[in-house]
């Protein structure tokens, strides 16, 4: 294959802001919520405990595997979970929908276990569901042991994830409208099934009101994990995910807000959607031993090439930093061999960003070319002799 290369001119509207410096978090990721591309990371692929940010996965599995009006009964195991608690009692019954607000707004540990046992039968079975879902989402270094994120381990290892994997989980979660509704609620009031007790839970995600366009977020803290946070923000059609692990310990509770703001401002200031399609200049290719339909007796058969691309594909946009350049590689052979079918793939145009392929399009032959046969050879000899 013969490769031809060209480049799109980088679009630089203004000076690119320096990457975030001085972050408190041990691990941090800024992700494009549309593509899942990591735009910035600080030790974003290092495995760490992630505390109650785990409950994002717990909530999603509950939404996908149960209905809001299902009745959840608290077990002795659930009731025995340490703070933070709803303080449910063994045998007490709740609607699943109500417990999801308890889970995500106030981060109750007993609620997480009650939900896990209701769906999985046991915490261990539910943890298997969590780990399977994580793999389906593309998480590479995640291991869940508990549904609430308390520091724990099992035969598979320590409970934890990476900032990159945590961002992927949040990216998936915000596609669920019910998840967004729950996590955007500031305060929620409910009772147990028998209406013996009334509960009011308020959202601990203070960052919801710190920046325009906040979609969702979940805080977390344990002794091993430190303060953790994952959130999603959408402004001007751009969606950014921030994930922070090990962002300070007691006495540093506000560090996560500072880091989050710094990362989101970096994304908003430097990344814009740009159309990446560039119309290719494709030659016609010689076809050895071929007979083009239009010129039966010529010595050289050729077929024009095309790159059939829909309008939607041509108008596709990706989030790019102001100084980023798309590299385009066109791969086609020097010649083709007959027969060639109309619409047959003969090459490919590939688009690369920072060395990684982001999309590709087929190059096809526009006309069929038959292989030379005995009749063609006879006609060719006759024409050459008499003309």
N, C-alpha and C positions, 0 to 999 in steps of 0.2 A: 504494500500500500504506500502511496505517496502522500506525505503529510504537508499541508500548507497551513501556515499560522498567520493570524492577524489579531489585532488588539482593539478593543474599544478605548477611546480616549477617556481617562478618568475625569469625573466631574468634580471640580473643586470650586464650590461657591464661596467659601470662606476658609479661614485657617482651621485646621483640625485641632480639636481640643486634645490635650494630652490624656492618656489613659489614666483612670482613677489611681491616685496615690494615697498612701497613708490609711488604708482600710484597716479597721479593727479586727474584722473577721479573719479567722485562720483559713477558711475556705470561702470563696465567693464566686458567683457566676452571674453574668448578664446574658440572657438568651433572647433570641428573636422568637417571639411566640408563634409566628406564622410558620417558619421553616424548621425551628428547633436548633438552628445554628448558634453556637456559642460565640458571642460577640466580644466578651471579655471574661477572663477567669484568673483567679488567684488560687492556686492549688485546688482547682475545681474538680480534679479527678482523684483526690485523696479521700479514702474511706474514713468517716468519722461518725460518732453517735449523733442522732438528729432530733432527739427528744419528741415533743408533741407535734412537730411538723409531720410526723408519721400519720397523724389523724386525717390528713388530706386523703391518703390512700384508704384508710378505714371508711371515710365518708363516701368515697366514690364506689367502693365495693358494696356498701349498704344501699346506695341509690340504684345500683345495677342488679342487685340480687334480692331486693325486698320491696315491699310497698309501704307507703306512709302510714296506712291504717293497720298494719300488722301489730300485734300485741307482743311486747318484749317483757319477759319475766326476769327479774334480777335474781341471780344465783348468789350463794354464799361467797363464792370466789369474787364475783363482781363487787358485792357489797364490802368486801375486805380490802379493796384497793386503796392505796395511800392517796393523800391530797395531791392534786386538787380533786375534790369529790362533789358529786351531786348529793351525796349522802343517802343514796337509795338503800332500802332495806331488803333483806332476803325475802323473796316471794312477792315483792311489790311489782306492779305491772304498769307499763307505759306504752304509748303509741310510738312506733319507730320514728315518725316525723318529729315528734317533740324531742326525742333523744338526740336527733341529729343537730338540733340547735344547741342542746347541752354540750354535745361533743365539740362543735366548731366555734361556738361563741365563748364558752367558758372553759373549754378544754378539760372536761371532767374525765378522770381516769376510770372510775367505776362504770360510767356510761359506755366508754369504749369497749370494755370487757363484756358488758351485757349485750351490746350490739354484735360483737364478734362471736359470742357463744350462740346467739340466736341464729346467725347466718351459717356459721361453720360447724356448730355442734360443740366444738371445743376451741379454745384459744389457739392450740397447735394447728388444728385444721384450717382455721381462719388465716393463720400466719402463712400456711402453704398457699392459700389463695392470694394473699398479698404478694408473695414472692413470684408467683406465676404471672400475676398482672404486671408486676414490675418488669419482668422479662419481655412480655408482650409490648410494653411501651418503649423498649430499647434501653432499659437500665442495665448497665454492665457491672456495677459494683455495689449492689444493694442487697442487704439481708435483713429481713424483718423477723422479729421474734415475738413482739407484743403489738397489740392494736393501739396502744396508747403512747408508745415511745419511751416508756420507762427503761432505764439502763438495764440490760439483760443479755443473756447469751444462751445458746443451746448447742447441740452437737454441730450445727452448721457454722457457728461463730457468734460474734458480737452483733447486737442489733445496731444497724446504722446504714448510711448511704454516702453518696458524694453530693457536692453542691450541684454538679451537672445532672445527676440522676434525679435529684429532688426537683430541679427546675423542669425536667421532662414530665414528672408526675403532675406538677401544677399546670403545666401546659395542657395536659390531657384533661385535667379536672375542670378547667374553665370553659370547656366545650359543653359542659352540662349546665343547663339553665337553672335547674333546681339547686345545684351546688352554688352557683353565683347568688341566687336568691337568699340562701341560708347564710352564706359568709358575708353578705352585704348588710344583713339585718343588724341594727344597733342594739335592740333589746327585744326579748321574747318572753312571753308568760305562758305557762302551762300547768297542768295538774297531773297526778297519777290517774289511772283509769277509774279508781274508786272515789276520786276527788277528795281524798283525805288531806292532801298537802298541796300547796300552791308554790310554784317555783318561778323565779324571774332570773333570766340569765342575760348578761350584758356582754357586748363584744369587746374582747381584750385587744383587738387589732387597732390600735390608735392611729396607725398610718393611713387608714381608710380616709381620714379627714385631713391628712397632711399634704396631699398632692391631688390635683385634678386627674380624673380618669382612673382612679384605683378600682380594680375589678374584684380583687379577692386577696386574702392573705391569711397566714397562720403562724402564730408565735410558738415558741417552745423553750423549755429550760429543764435540764437535769444537771446533777453534779458533774457527770462525765462530759456531757455535751456542751455545757455553757448555754448562752442565749443563742437561739436559732430563729431564723425567719425565712419564709418564702412568700412571695407575692406576685401579682400580675397587675400591670398598668396599661391602659390603652389611651393613646392620644393621637389625633389626626390620622386615624387608620393604622397606626403602628402599635403593636402589642409587644411589651417587654416583660420578661420574667426575671426576677431577682431571687437568688437563693444564697443564704448565709449560714455557715456552721461555725461554732466556736467563736461567737461574736461577743466576747467578754463574759465575765462571771459577776456574781453579786457586787453591787456598787457601780456596775457599768451597764445598767439596764437600757440606757438610751443609745448605746453604741449602734445597735441594729438599725435604728431610725436614721442615724447619720450616714451609715454605709449605704443603706437603701436609697436615700435621696441622692447621694453622690453618684451611684451607679445609674439610676434612672435619668438623671440630668445629663450624664455622659451620653447615654443612648439617644435621648431626645435631641440633644444638640448636634450630634454627629451622624446620625443614620437617617436616610430618606429612601423611599421606594423609587427605583429607576427601572425603566424598560431596558431589557438586555438584548433583544433581538436585533441582529444585523443581517440585512438581506445579502445572501451569498452570491458571489460572481462565479458561476459554475460553467466549465467548458463542456463541449460535446466530446465524447470519447470514441476513439477508434475501436471497432469490433473486429477482431481477427477472424477470418473465414466467415464473415458475415455478409448478408444480403439485405440492405435496408429496403423497405417496401417502396419508398419513393424513387430509388435509383437502382434498379435491379442490376444494371450492367456496369456500374462503376467499379473501379479497382478497390476503393477504400469505403468500407461501411462505417457509419458513425451513428451514434444515438445521443440526442441532447439529454442533459441531466436536470433534475429539479429537486427541490426540497419542499415537499408538500407540508405546509404548516398552517394550522387553523388560525383564524383571526385572534382567538383567545390566547393561543400560544404566543403569537407575535406580540400581543399586548401584555404578556406576563411581566410582572415586576417583582423584583426582589429587594430586600433591605440591604443597602450598601453604605459603607462609610464614605465620606466625601472624597477620600483619596484612593479608594479601592478600584481596581481595574479587573475587568472580565477578560480572560484569555480565550480566544476561539481557535480551535484546531479543526481543519477540514481534512478528512482522510478519504481519498479515492484512488483507485488503481490507475496506472498509466494507460492500460488497455483492458478491454474486455474480450472474452471469448464467446463466439456464437454457439448456441442460440442464446438470445437475450429476450426476456419477456418485458412487455410494457409494465411499468410499475414495480419492477424487480429492484430490491435493495442492492446497491453497488458500493455504498460508502456511508459515511456518517459525519455530521458536524457536532462537535462537542464543546460545551461551554465550561470553563474552569474558573474557580475563585480560590485564590490562595493554594493552588495545586490540587484542589478537590473538585471532582466533576459535579456540577449542579444540575445539568440537563443535557440531553442529546437529541438529535433529529436525524432521521434517515434521509439519505440521498438516493434517489431512484432514477432508473432509465425511463425516459418519457415515451420512447417508441420501441416496438419489438423489432428484433433483428433475427431473421432466419439464418440457419447455417447453410453454406454453399452445398449444392447438390449436383448431380450429373447433368441435369438439364441446364442449369446455370452455366456450367463449364462449357457445354456445347454451344450455347448462345454466345458466350464470351469469345470463344475461338472464332465462330462465324463472323461476329461483328468486327473483331480485330483483323480478320483476313480480308473482308470486303470493304472496310472503311479505313 
